């Protein structure tokens, strides 16, 4: 279904893509849809932890929320990327533990280290704290796609 939509959009835009490029485009769209669900899951988990810890008035509740959201949403992302986006080639096996570890490393790099560095840069340059994360997505999503495609899920 996603492949058909991508083909129709390319036809409307008069784009002629090779099958390899079209396949990567389809993968990127699937990766984006997993990413959207991952973002929702992450947010919901973060809020649930904050609500669960609210009665205790802990100063570190947001850290707990971020950690739980990160670890569980990356696990969610790994599952769906493995099943839906980066499926192993026919006859090839994937080490799930190795791919999962690489997924945590790539999301840790792009989702924690890179976004914080980029946010600091954008804010230093005068960009709003509310807009900086949106700019970061333009850089981190394609980079995370490449890291997952060529490294984490590589058989």
PyMOL commands that set and color helices and strands:
alter all, ss='L'
color gray80, all
select helices_A, chain A and resi 2-12+19-56+61-85+96-124+129-152
alter helices_A, ss='H'
color red, helices_A
deselect
rebuild
show_as cartoon
